[in-house]
Amino acid sequence: MIWFSIICPTYNNEAYIEQTCKAVKEQTFKDFEFVLVNDYSTDKTAEIAKDYFKDDPRFKLINNERNLGVAKSRNVGVDNAEGRFIVFLDHDDMLAQTCLEELYKCVRNKPDFNVYSLWHNKVSTDGLHTWMHRAPPEQNHLYGIVGNAAPQFYFVWNKIFRREFLNKYSIRFVEVEGDTYEEDYMFVYAVNMFTAYTYIESVKPLYFHRVHENELGWTRTDNERRAFCWREFLKYIEQLKENNPDDYRPIGYKEAIGHAHEELVKCGYQS
């Protein structure tokens, strides 16, 4: 079985997709597949990626027949993955050359976890400058999946997930018509319902998250849409609980429900 499935949804990303593909192809650890989910791009994103991975059997291109959004596209990628572990990669971000090698060592050294974490740096839009946005966590350390002590718990691209674990409990991103707001948060809280800990071995920056100028002033303005998504998440959590009555963690369930209610209050809605 392939060790890693790198899942990368993309939409109209011709400016950066070659850099992302280059970082994947140059991995020192070679036992992976790269699942690129083209979300109905109208530019040359798919063509650039296909040309870069020409004749490389590790490259798997999936073309959505309409624009589905990030959450659904990630689910499409997971559903078509074959690797032991799922690695989520945003389409304009980059992996360090030794990223998969370090993660492989981590899993081999501590094989009993379903979630492993990695540290990241930020990179400027032009790719010329990188910086550490905060002090890294302790290496060789166990953390809770969620909570203030967890290393940037609300991202999915700074973790890898055992695919068998995700499939066993049918853990996926919450899907709504259009796109899902804060889908990363929701996914991590769903994971936390079934496993309490993540392990981080190396605090070398293994992932580079590109920061665009318009992100720096990003605000959560569409409260009606956000509230709708969090209500859908509440339905999803209840479904997970109902489908896995003997396996879910009650404390993880309470944490998911509690966070959803907090977000609804922030949106100005009663939970």
N, C-alpha and C positions, 0 to 999 in steps of 0.2 A: 504494500500500500504506500502511496505517496505520503511524504511526511507533512508537507505544508500546502494548503490551498490559499493563494493570495487572491482575495476578492476585491475587485476595484470597479465600482460603478462609475461611469463617466458620461458627461454631457457637454458637448461643444467646448472641448478642452484642447484644441489643436495647439494652443500656445505653450502648453506644459506637458502634454502626454508623452513626448519623446524623452524628456528628462525622467519622468516616472518610469517609463519602460526601461530606460538605460540602467536605472538603479536596481530594477528587478533582475534584468538579464545578467548583470555583473555580480550577483550574489556568489560568495565563495562556497556556500552550501547549495548543491545543485538539485537536490531531490524535492522539487516543488512543481506545482502547476500555477499558472497565472490566468485567472478567470476574469476577463474584462467584459463587463456588462455595459454595452453601448446603449444608452437610454434615449434612443431615437435622435441622435445628434444630427444637426443639419450642416455641419462643417466637415472637415477632413480628419477628425479625431480617429475614427475606426481605421481609415486607410493608412494613417501614419503608424498606428500600432501594428497593423498587419504587416506592413513593410519592415518594421523594426524586428519583428519576431518571425520573419520569413523562414520557413522550413524548420521551425523549432516546435517540436510536438508538445512542449510544455505549455504552449500558448493556446488558450481556449477563448474564442470570441463568441459572445452571445448578443444578438441584436434584438432589442425589444421592438415589438411591432407598433408601439406608441410610447409616448413619454410617461413613465411610471413614477418617477421620483426616486430619491435615494433609498428610502426604507424598502420599498418593493423591489428595487433593483438589487439591493444587498440580499434580500431573501431569494431572488432568482439565482444569485451566485452561490449561496449556501446550498440550495436545492440541487445544484449541478456540480457541486464540489466532490472530490474523491479523496482528499487528504485526511490525515489523522487530525490535523489542527487547522483551524480557520484563522487567517491573518487578514484583517480589514485594512485596506489602503485607500486613502482619499486620492482622487485622480490627479491632483496637482502636488501631492506630497512625494517624499522620497524615503527609501530605506537606506540605512548605512550598509556598506558593502558586506559587512560581517553580521548583519542582523539575524538572518536565519541560522547561521552557524552558532551564534551565541544562544539563540533560543533553543536550538537542538541540544546544546550542552546542558542548558538549564533543565530541560525536560528529562534528559538522561540522568542527571544528578538527583533530581527530585521528581520521580515519575508518577506520583500519586495524586497530582492536582488536576483539576479540570480547566483551570484558568491560570495563566502566567502573565506577568506584567513586564513591560519594558519602558525604559526612560527615553525622553525625546528632547530635542532642541527645536527652536523655532527658526525659520529661514525667511528672509525678506522676499518680496514679490519677484525681484530680479534674480534671486538665487545666489547673490554675491555675499550676503551677510547672514551669519547664524548667531544665535545667542541662547543662553540658558534662561528660561523665564522664571525659574525658582530653584531653590536648592534641591538636589535630588534626594530621594529617600535612602534609607539604609540598604546596602546590598545584602544578599543572602538573608532575606527577611520575609516574614509572613505578614500579610496585611488582610484586613477585612475587605470584602468586595466593595462595600460602600462605606461612607462615613468620612469625616474630615481627615482621619489619619491615612486613608487610602490614597495612593499616588494618582491624583487626577482621575478619580474613579468614574467620572461621567463621560469619558471618551471610550470608544470601542477600538480605535486604531492604536492604542497603547497597551493592548492586551492580545493574547491569542486564546482561542477557545477550542477545547476538544470537541471535534465534530460529533462523535458518538454521544457525548453528553447532551449537546444541543438537540440532536435528533430524538434521543430517548424521551425528553420532556417536551418536545415540539416547541422549543424556544426560538422565536423569530422576532423580527422587528414588527411593531404594530403598523398595520396597513390601513390607511384611510384614502378616500378619493382625493386626488391632489397629492400633496406630500405631507409627511408627518413632522410636526414640530418636535424638536428635542427627542428624536428617536433613540439617540445614544443613551440618554438617561433611562429611558423606558426599558431598553434591552438589558442594560446592566442590572436594573432592579429585578427584572425577570430572572436573570441568571442567579442573582442573590437569593432567590426563593429556594434554590436547590443546592447551592454550595456556598459556604461562608467565607472562603479564603482564596486569596491569590498570592502567588510566590514571585518575588523578583530577585534575581541572582546578580545580574550585572547592572551597574548604573552608568555604563557608557551610553552616550546618546545613540540609540539604534534606529531612531525614526526622526525624520525632519518634516515638521508641519509648516507649510507655507502660510504666511500671514499676508493678507492683502489689505491695502489701505482702507477699503470700505468696511473691513472687519473691525477695525480699531474703534469705530464709532457705532458698532452694532447695538441695537436695543431691541427689546421684546415689545413690539408695539401692537401686534395683532392679537390682542387678548382673547377675542372671541374664538379665533382659530385655535389658539393654544389651549383654551379651555375645552374645546371640542375634542382635541387630540388626547388630553389627559382623561377625559371621560371615557374615551374608547380604550385607553390603557386600563382603566378600572375594570371594564368588561373583560378585557384580555386576562388580567390577573385572576379574576374569578374563574375564568375558563381553565386556566392552568391549575388552579387549586382543585377544581372539580375533576379534572382529568387525571390528576396525580395525588389522590387523597392520602396515600401512605408515604409519599416521598417528599412533599414540599416541607419547607422549614417554616413553622408558624411565625417565628420572629422575622424571617425574610418577607413573609406575606404582610405582616404588620408594617414593616418598614416601607414596602412598596405602596400600600394603601395610604400610609401617613404622608409620604412624600407627594403623592398625587393630590391629596387634599390641600397640602401646603401650596402647591402650584396653582390650584384652582382659586384659593384665597388671593394669591398674588395677582391673578387675572381679574379680580373683582367679582368673583362668583362664589356663591355658597357651595360647599362640597356636598 
